[in-house]
Amino acid sequence: MRILFLGDIVGRPGRAIVFERLRQVRRDLRLDLVVANGENASGGIGITAKSARQLLEAGIDVLTGGNHVFRHADIGPFLDAEERLLRPANYPPGAPGRGWRVFRPANRPPFAVINLLGRVFMNAVDCPFRAAEAILAELPADVPVRLVDFHAEATSEKKALGYFLDGRVSAVCGTHTHVQTADAQLLPRGTAYLTDCGMTGPAASALGMDPAEVIGRFLTARPVRFVVSTSPPEMQGALLDVDAATGKVVTIAAWRHPSPPPPTEETP
């Protein structure tokens, strides 16, 4: 089972590259499943029902959320209605939508996706470790393929959750920082791990935003309105090959499209 987990989709450029290229990527890579974090897909912060619907129609199987998932008012009812859109499971009780789900597609093995939100340098939410433990107790035994999107800021918290879940889920894929890390690995008990999948959005940017606006904030220490960069976008994420019978990941690698150009050799 081949799975692509896309990092945070940011604004119009991030949506555009998904609309234009994801179906071809699915064919080229022979993907069975595409999961993507979509919580910055609308205007660079939050996701609207319209954007979520369009991304699902473009070939994403499951969308996950994060700390901005409730930014737009129309997303609450859509979270309740659309089972393929998740929000972090450790929001306090009463939040719209669901934080995890088992999917049983007709022509593919069953799989589960779990969405969790970190607490270090983030909003005050319930404990992601305890939430994960409770979810695992409910997961059916016949669903060994289990993917976790941990939307968190601190690398230490992400690593800790990876080891906490090692051997009990197929993969822990980090999102939120928009910076793809170089630590794709199999943990000691077999769980695949990547601290951050990166970003699906404008490449020449400050985490997806126009660098000039971000620089202005650093120089003045005053609030500014961030604007999504209009530079050409790229997709970043994690590519996983999974044994569907056991849920064990065979390989995991950081993935980018389009691929960066090779380094230019300097003339001596």
N, C-alpha and C positions, 0 to 999 in steps of 0.2 A: 504494500500500500504506500503510494508516494503522496506526501503532503507538503504543501507550501503554506507557511505561516507568514503573512505580510505584516511588517511594522506599521505604525500609525499612519493612516491616510490623512494627508493635510491639505485642506482647501480644494479649490477648483483644479489646480495642477495635479494633485494626487488623484482626484476622481477621474480626471481626463486620461491619465496613463492607464488606469484600470479599465476604463471604457474602451480605449483604443487597442490595448495590447494583451489583456489578460487571457482572452479566449485563445489567442495564438500561443501564449506561454503555456496554457493548459495542454494544448496539443503537442507542442515541442517537448515538454518535460513529461508528458504522459501522466498528468496529475490525476489522482483520485479524489483529492479534497483540497480546497483552498479556504483557509481561515484568515481573517484580517481584523486588526484593531481599527475601528472606524470613528473613534471618539473625537477626532479633530477634522472630520471630513467636510464640515460646513463652515466656511469662513475662517478656518483655522482653529476653531474652538467649538466643541460640541458637534452634534449631528442631528439634522432634521429628518423627519419621516420621509420626505421626498428623496433626500440623498441616500438614506438607508435603502429605500426601495430600489433605487437605480443601481446601487452597488451590488445588491443581491441579484438583480436581473442581469448584471454584467458578467456574472460567473463566480462570484464569491458565494461559498456555501454557508458560512457562518460569520457573523460580525460580532465583535466584542467591544466593550466600552471601558470607561475609566473614570477619572475624577471630574471630567467635564460632560459626562454622558447626559445629564439632565439640563444642560444649558438652554436648550430650545423647548418651548412650552409644548409643542406638538409631539414630542418624542414619548411622553409618558403613555398615552393611549396606544401608540404604535408598539412600544415595548410589551404591553399586555397582549396585543393581537398577533405579533410576529414572533414565532418561536425561534427563528434563525438569528434574531438580534438579542444579545445578552448584555446585561450590565453586571458590575461586580457583585458577587454573591454575599460579600460581607458588608453591604449597606445595611443599616438598621431595618428591622422588620417594618413592613408597610410600604416599602419602595415599590414602584411599578416594575413589572417585568420579572425576569428570572435570572439567576446568576450561573446556572449550569443546566445542561440538558443532555439526554441521551438521544442520539439520532439513529434511526434504523432505515436507511435508504434501501430501496428495492433491489438495486443492482450492485451494492457495495457492502462491505462488512459494517456492522454497527460501530459507533464511536461516541465518545462523550467529550464535551468541551466545558471547561470550568473557567470562569472569569473571577479573578480576585484583585483587590486593591491594596496597595501597601499603606503603611501608616507613618513611616519615617519621613519627615518633611512634607507630609501630605495631609489631606483632610482627616478629621477624627471619625473613624469608622470602626466597626467591630473587628476583632482579631482575625486576620487572614489565615493564620495557622489553625486556629480552632474551627473556623468555617470550613477549611479544607478537610479536616478530620471528620467533621459531621457529614460532609458530602460523600466522602469515600465510604462511609458506613452505609449509605443509601444506594450506591452504585451497584447495578446488577453484576453478578459474577460473569455473565456471558458477554460483557463489554470490556475487553482488555485494553482496547485502544483509548487512551485517556489523555487529552491535551489540556494543559493549563496555561492561560494567559495571565501572567502576574504583572499588573500595571503598577509599577513602583519606581520611586526615585533612587533609593539607596541601594548600591550594589551589594552591601552587606546583607540587607534584608532579602534581596533576591537570592543570593547564594544560600542563605540559611534556609529559605523555603525549598530550594532545590534539594538540599540534603535532607530536609524533613520529609519530603515526598519521594526521595530516591527509592526505586524499586516498587513503588505503589502507583505511579502514573507513567505514561509513556514519555512525556516531555513537559518541561517547564520552559516556556518561552517568555522572556521579559519584554515589556513595552514601556512607553512613556517618555524616555529621555530623547528619542529621535536620533540617537547616535548608535550606529551598529557597532557592536563589540566583537572582539576577535577571540572569544573563548568558547566557541562551540565545542561540546565535549559530551562524552558518556560518563556519568557519575559512577561511583564504585558498584552500585547495585543495578545499574543498567538504564537509569532514567537519562534521557537526553536533556541537555541544558544549554541555553544561550542567555547571557545577562540581558542583552537588548537586541531586538530584531532590527532596529533602525527605523527608517521613515520611508513612506511612499509619498513623495511630494517633491517640491522644487529643490534641486541639488545644490545650487549656489545660493545658500540662504543661511540664516541663523536659526536652526531648528525649524525651518519652513517659513520663517518670516523675512521680510525685507531687511537686509543687514543694516541699512542706513537708519531705519527706525530704532533698531535694537541698540546700535552704537549711540544714538542720541539719548536714549534712556541712561546708558552707562555714563555718558559724559555729563549729563545734567542732574541725574538722580531724581528726575521728575517723571510722573506718569506720562506715557505717550500711547497712542493707539497703534498697536502693531498691525501691519498689513502683510498678507501672505505674499511671498516673493513670486514674481512672474517668470523666473528662470526655468529652463527645461527640467521636467521632472524625471525621477527614476524610481523604480520599485526596489525595496530592500526587505529582506526577511530571512527565514530559516527554511532550508529544504531538508526534509526528513524521509528516509525509507524505513518503513515499519513492517514488522512481521505481524500481520493482522490476526493470526491465530493466537499469539502470545501477548501482543501489545508491546513487545520489545523493539526499540529503535535499533536498526542495523547501522545506519549512518546519519549524521547530522552535519550540516555545513551552512555557514553564512552565505547568503545569495543576494545578488544584485542584478538589475536589468534596467537599462543596458549596461553591459559590463564596462568597467572603467578602461580607458586606453592603456596600453602597456607603457612603462616608463621610457622616456626618450634617452638614448645613449648620448652622453656628452662627448664631444670631439676632444681628444687629448690635445 
